């Protein structure tokens, strides 16, 4: 699913998609945030590998929701265009228009 969202984001350079969910952890689940922008995924809460072919999310991760943001992101004054929605909602490129 992330690869599909990254592909859509390549065609929407003025949009970023923030995903929220949980990662498997030793003591249960741990919250995470991930942003997809211009074809790339980057974690806001956890380190990511330098290898772009490595998965950003480990097996057992759960995606809880997504928000479409105006890009570029401006800390402290971000503009939410749509969401929160189920992540699958943004598999439709038409839903990236906000």
Beta strands, then each sheet from edge to edge (+ up, - down):
strand 1: 15-25
strand 2: 28-37
strand 3: 40-43
strand 4: 62-70
strand 5: 80-85
sheet 1: 3+ 2- 1+ 4- 5+
end
